[in-house]
Amino acid sequence: MRWKLKPETNPQITIKLAKELGVENTIAKLLVHRGIETYEQAKAFFRPNLTDLHNPYLMKDMDKAVERIEKGISEGEKILVYGDYDVDGTTSVSLLSSYLKTFYPNIATYIPDRYSEGYGISFQGIDFAEDNEITLIIALDCGIKAIDKVAYAKEKGIDFIICDHHRPSDTIPNAVAVLDPKRSDCEYPYKELCGCGVGFKLVQALASNQEQTIDDLVPYLDLVATAIAADIVPITGENRILAYFGLQVINQNPRTGIKAMIEQVKRDKFTITDVVFIIAPRINAAGRIKHGNYAVELLTEMDFDTAVKFALEIEQNNIDRKTLDKTITNEALQQIIENNEEQTFSTVVYAENWHKGVIGIVASRLIETYYKPTLVFTKSGDKLAASARSVKGFDVYNALEQCSEFIEQFGGHKYAAGLTLKEENYQNFKLKFEEVVRNTLPEELRTPEISVDAEINLEEVTPKFYRILKQLEPFGPQNMKPVFVASALRDNGYGKKVGADESHLKLNIFQGTDQKTYNAIGFGLGAKEEVVKKGNLFKATFCLDENHWNGNTSIQLLLKDIQEE
């Protein structure tokens, strides 16, 4: 692991901010690293407020979108709410459809089948709309590149409103309205909304014409927070406000479907991390194993007993997903070894029978073993489909653009993308992708990096310090849980490997001549036991966490890595 200490902050700004807030310099440093340099900025950060959300009409085409929806409602048109099959897509569809249904009945929902239709807007979806006399489709979390699909719908007399957050191409689809803060001609102040976030801005605009306030929309924020967590978007600006209040809804009064899921896992309080690893995979499992419609049915169900039945089905989907994920990961690792590809700059693997629903997860698993940009391919109809995942700092979307001569279709983000290609182009694509990665992946990005916020002395770790740290939540990209480094550490001699396979490391650490010990746990660091044996000095990177044991709560060091001094 590479340890990279963030650059020192301006001492004058840091000291002034620490004094104004009445906090330690370390806390002020953490804030300055997050772009917070004044008392007012800190106040807004520590006390998120829904009134700080931007006016939705600042988004380009919002007025056109609202006007077209209101026209459809006044004329009794059938409206189809269409979204992708992942968490962001299914939460978006659940959000907009459930809101519209509170005052208008002619609303249908549509989630494309991952296997027969693939990602985004499909011709089958448009045909479904035509067959059911639907004249307006609102697409969420997809559509920004669906130029041909929107034109196809127009020929059939079907209008489109697109709500997306992916990067547009040079040409925008000819829809009635295209809401996407990443449009180059959109001056919306916050660019990092997820698809459900864009959907929420549309709801916010519609609500203002229904004489509703932002407070009336709070019950929908559990869906928005779930999408923000699952789509790994920055937890800054508007996303942080939406996630903050959305987590409150999840923990205090979630919608029936989320409550039914929570019942399965018996957890008291959810953080963004819990949403990422507990709620999101269950919603995703429906689209991976069965159909994304199951997730929408669960998230919009009002009857608790019915929601519990849906939740149990989705729980089973998630169990099946885990089994597939494990099997395919092992097969992929075996393929890499058999092809002598451990030393390549990229990982590209393929088997025609791999389940399309889990190849994205498998790509992430392979990065845990071989830290490099990764694509996992499977057969999808008469083409090959892949999920791409990247390492920190490397833009896999740009890399795919450089291989576009071999690709039929692709889309996504810096760190995650999807693509299809013809089987006969697979080997050429694989060679080209390897060449692009070899030429553009800097040496330092080939080793996992631990980004360290600050060096501290362990005596700074007090209950007050930890309480203030917790107020930096919710954590996520660009507002990650703070990582500290401390030096001149020793174990008191009781350190040992723990866990069924002894893969974890449990220590009691003290620093310098201070004999006070601090509990520390390092998951997956069992092999580092040698570093701390015999009282050797070492240094460690760690987060702070709470340890609950026998009814007692204490602060512990959650070790990320340790090195000899």
N, C-alpha and C positions, 0 to 999 in steps of 0.2 A: 504494500500500500504506500502511496505517496502522500505525505502530510504537507498541506499547503496552508500556511498561516495567512489570513487576510491582511491586507496592508494596514499599517498603523493609521488611525484616524487623526484628524487635525486636533492637537491637544487643546487649543483654545476653545474650539467648539465643544469638544467632549467635556472639559472641566465645567464650562458654563452650563451645559445641559444637565450634567450631574447635580450641580448646585441648585438649579431651578426646580428640578424634579425631586431633590432630596434622596438621590439614589447613589450607589457606588459607581465609580468610573467604568467598571466592567460593563454594567448595565447600559450606561450612556454610550459606550463603544458599540454595543450590539445594536442600539437604535440608530446611530450614525451610519453603520454599515447598511442599514435598511432604508437609508435616505431620509431619516428623521433627525433634524438638526435644531428645531426650535420647540419651545414649550407648547405652542399651538399645534404643531404637527404631532407631537407626542400625545397630547390630549386627544386628538382625533384618532390616533392609533390605539391607545389604551381604552378608549370609550367609543367603539364603533356606533354609528347612528344611521338609521335608515334614511334620515333626511339628507344625508350626504350622497345618496345615490343620484346619478345624473338624470337629467330630463330625457326620457326615451326619445323625444322628438328631435334630439340632436343627431340621431342616427339617420343616415341617408335613406330615403324611401319610406321612413316610418309613417309619414302622413299618407302616402299612397296605400300602404298596407292596411292601415286602419280604415281608410275610406272604402277600400274594396271589400273588406270583411263586413263593415256596417251596411254596405249596399247589398251584399249577399244575404245578410240577415233580414233586412227590410223587405227583400223580394222573395224570401222563403227558399233560397237556394240550398241545395245539399252541399255541405262542406266536408272535405276529407283532410284529416290531420295525419300527415305522413312523416315517419321518422326512421332512422337507422335502427339496427337490432342490438346495438351495444347499450351501455348504461346511459350515456349522454342522450342517445336517440330515444330510448324508451321512456326515460324520465321527462324529456321534452314533450313527447306525444301525450303522456299522462297529464302533464302540467296544463298544456293549452286546451286539450279536449275537455278535461274536468272543469276548467274555468269557463269555457264557452257554454258547456252544458248547464251551467247555473242559470243561464237566461235564454238559451236557444237550444231546441231539441234536435235539429237536423244535422247532427255531427257524427261522422264515422271516423274510425281510426284505421291505419294501415301500417304494418311493419313488414318489409320485404323478407322473404325467406333467404337466409344466409347462403343456402346451397343452390337453389334453383334460380334465384334472382341476383344474388351478390349484393355488394355494397351500394347504397344510395338509391336514387330514383330509378325505377325500372319501367320498361315498356309494359310489363304485366300489371304493374300498379296503376298505370294510366288507363289501360284497358279495363281494369276493375272499376275505375272511376266512371268511365264511359258506360259500362254495362249497368251501373247503378244510378245513372243520370246525375252524377256529381259534376258540378260546373266550376268548382274552386278547390284547388289543392294547396294546402299550406305545408311546405316541406321544412322539417327541422333537423339540424345537425347534418345536413347533406344538401346537394343541389347546386353548389356554387360552380361546378364544372359541367352540369347536365344540360348543355346547350341543345343537343339533339333531342333530348327527352322533352324539354320545355317546348321546342318547336313542334314535336309530334303531338303534344297535348293541345297546342294552339290550333292545329289543324282539325282537332275534334271538338273545338269550342270550349276547351277547359283552360281556365286561367290558373297561373301559378303565383304564389308568394313564397319566396325562399328566405329562410332564416338559418344562416350558416356561420361558422367561425373559422373555416379552413381557408387556406390561402387561395385566392382566385387566380385564374389564368389571365391572359391579356384581354380575353373577351368574356363579358358577363352575359349569362343567359337572358334571353328576351322575355323576362317575366314582368308581371304587373309591378312587383316590388322585389328588390333583392336587399335584404338586411344582412350585412356582414361588416363588422367594424374593421376587418382587414382589407376592405376595398380601398384602393389608393385614393379614391375620391370621397371617402367617408371621413368626416371630421369628428366623429364621436370620440370623446376624450379618453375612453378606456378601451384598449384594443384586445385585451386578453380574456374576454368572456368565453365560456364554453357554449355549446349549442343550446343547452337548456337555459343558460344565462341570456342569450339572445331572445329565446322564446319568452323568458320572463319580462324582458324589456317591452316586447309586443303586448303582453298581458298588462303591463303597467300603463302603456299608452291607451289600450282599450278601456282599462278601468277608470282612467281620468275622465273619459266621456260617459262613464256609467255613474259618475258622482261618487266614486269610491276613492279611498285614500290608500297610502302604502300599508297602513295598519290592517286593512281588509285583506291584503295579499300575503300577510305573514304565514298563514297555514300552508302556502305552496312552497315555502322556502326549504322544507325538508327535502323536496325533490331537487331543488337547485343545489343545495349543499352536497347531496349525494353525487350529482353530476360533476361538480367542481372537484370533489375528491377523486372520483373515478377517472376523470379525463386528465388528471395531473396538470392542471393549468396553474399559473402563478397565484399564490394566496396574497395578493396585493390589492390595493384600491377597492373597486367595487366587489371583486371576488371575495375579499376578506370580510367585507360587511355582510354579503349574502351568506357566506359560509358560517360566520359568527352567529347570525340569527337563525340560520337553518339548523345548526347543531342544537340550538336551544329548543327548536320545535321537535327535533328527533328525540331529545332527552326528556322533554316535558309533555308534549302532546302530539306525537307523530300521527300521520294518516294511518288508517286501519291496516293497509298492506304492510307498511314498514313496522308497525306494532306487531303484526303477526310474525314477521321475520325475526324481530328482536326476541319474541317469546321462545324461538327455537334455540337461541344462543345464551340466554340467561346472563345478560350483562347489565350492570347498573348504569354506567355512564359511557357514552360514545364520544371519542375524539375523531378528528379527521382521519387519523391513521386507522382507527377501528372501522370507519366507514369504508376506507380503501380495501381493507383485508377481510371484512366480515360481511357488510351489506352489499357492496358493489359486486363481488364475485358471485353472489347468489342471484342477483338480478341478471348479471351477464350469462350465467349458466343456462338460463331459459333459452336465450338466443343461440347459445353454443350447441346445446344438446337437443332441444326440441324446437321452439319457435319463440321469437321475441314477443309475440302476442301474449304469451303467458305472463310476461313481466308487466305489460300494460294492464292486463286484467287484474293482477295482484295489486298494482299501485293505484288503481282507480276503484277498487272494490270498497263498498261502504259497509257491508255486513261482515262482522268480525269472524263468525264461524266459517263463512265461505272463504274469507281471506286466509284463515288458518289452513284450509284444505289446499289452496293454491301454494301457500308457503311451504307446506310439507312436500308437495310435488317438486317445487323448485329446490328444496333441500336435497331431494334425491338426485335431481339433475346435477347439483353441485358435487355430490359424492361421485357420480358417474364421471363428471368432468375431471375430478382429481385423479381417478384411476387412469383415464385416457392420457392425461397430461404426464403422469409418471411413466407409463409404458412407452409413449412416443419419445419422451426425453431420453430414456435409456437407449432406444433404437437409434436416435440421432447421434448420441455420444459414441455409440458403437460404429456408426457409419463414418464419423470423423476419424476415428482411430484406424479403421480398415483402409481408408483412402489416404492415410498419412497426411492429414490436413491440420494437425495440431499447430503447426508453425506458420500457417497462412495469416494474412492480415485481416481477412474477413472469414465469416462462416456462412456457407450456403449449402443447405442439405435438402434432399427431396426423397419422398416415397409416395407412390400414388394412392396408397391406402390410408395415409394419415388423416385423422379427423380434422376437417377444416375449422371446426369450432374452437380448437385448442392450439393451433399452430402459433398464434401470437404469444401465448403463455410459454410454449416450448422455446420460442426464440429468446424470451427473457431468461428462462432457466439455463440455456446454453451460454448466455453472457455471464452467468454466475460462475461457470466453469472455465470458459475461454473468453476472456474479456476483449471482445471485438465486435464490430457491427455484424449483425446476424440476420439471415433470411431463412425461413423455413417454408418450403414449397410442398404442395400436395396437388393431386388431380382434381379439377373442378370442371365437370362437363368435358368439352373437347379442348380445354386449355389447362394451364397450370396456374394456381393461385398461391400467393405468398404473403406472409406477414413479415415485416421488417422491424427490427428493434436496434437501437444504437447505444453507444457508450457516451458518457458525459462529455459534452463539448463538441461532438461530431454530428453534423447535419446529414442524416441519412436521406432526407428528402432531396437535398441538392445532389447527393451522390447518385440517386436513382435518375434524376433529370439528365445526368451525364451518360446514362445507359439507355436513354429513351428509344434509341433505334431498335432495341430488342424487346421493348415493352408494348403491350397493347393498351393498357390503362393503369394509372396509378394515382394515388392521392394520400394525403396525411399531413404529418407534422415533422418537426426537426428530429424527434426521437422515435417516432412510430409511424409506419406507413403500410399500405397494402398495395398489391399490384397483381396483374395477370399478364401472362405471355403465352405464346404458342410453344408447344413442347419442343419443336425443332430448334427454337431459339434459346433453350435452357442453357446449354453448354457455353454458347457464345456470350450470353448474358453473364453467366458465372465468371468467366474469364475477364470480361469487361469490368464487372463490379469489383473484383479483386484488384485489378489494375488501378481503378479510381481510388479505392481505399488506400492501396499501397502508396499512391502518389500524394494523397491529400490528408492522411491521418498523421498528425504530428507525433513524434516519439513519446512526448510526455503523456499523451492521451491513451497510450497503450497499457498503462498501469492504472488500476483504480485509485482515485484520489479521495482523500479525506480533507474536506475544506474546514479548517479550524478557525473559529471566530476570535478566540482570545486565549492568551496564556494566563492562568490564575494560580494562586496559592490555595491549597485545600481549606485553609482557615476562612476563606471567603464563602465557603459553602455553608450558609446558615439558613434556618427556616425562612427568614425574611427575604434573603436572596432568591430562594427557590420559589417563594410566593410571587415575587415580581416576574421571575422568568415565566411562570405559568400564564401571566397576563399577556405574554407575547402570542399566545395561541389565538386562533388555530394556526398550526404549523403546516407548511407545504412549500412548494417551489417558490424561491425568492423570499421566503420567510421560514426557512428550515429551523428545526429544533437546534438551539445553539450547541456547538461542539467546542469543548475546551481542551487545552493541553496543560499538563502539570509535570514538572521535572523533580528529580531527586527523591523518587518514591522508593519505598521498600514494602515488602509484604512481611507481616509479623510472624511468619513461619507456619501459619495455619492454612495457607493457600493450597487449593487442591483442584483436581479435575472433577467435574460433576456431570450428571446426566447418564442415561442408560449406556451410551457408547463413549462416555467420558470426553465428549467433544467440547464441553463448556469449561470455563475457568472461574472459580470463586475465590476471591481474595479479601484480606483485611489489610488495607493500605495505610501507611503513615508517611509523613513527608518531613525530611530533614531531621531536626532534633525534637520536633513536636510529636509526642507519643500518642496523641489522639488518633484512633483508627477510624477508617471509613470503609463501609461495606462496598464491595465492587463485584460485578458479575460480567463476564465476557462470553457472550454466546458465540460458539464456533471458534473460540480462542484456546481450546484445550492444548493444542500443540505448542502454545507459547509458555507452557509451565516452566520450561527450562530457563527462560529469560529471568524469572522472578525467584528461582530457587537459591538457597544458600545466602539469602539476604542481599543479593546483588541490587545495585541501584538501577532503576529503569525509569522511563518516562511513558506517559499514556495519554491517548486521546479518548474523550468520553463525553457522553451527555449525562444530565442529571435526571433521575427518575424516582418514583416512590416505590418502596417495597412494603407490601402488606403481609404481615406474618403474625399469626396468633392474636389477631385483634389489634396489633400495634402497627403504626405507620412510621417509616423512617425514610430519610433521603439516601439513595444509593447511587454509586457511579456505574453507569451503563457503558462498559468499556467497548471501544471500537477497534483499537489496536494498541499494542505495547511494543516498545523497542528498548534495547539496552542503552544505558547512558554512554 
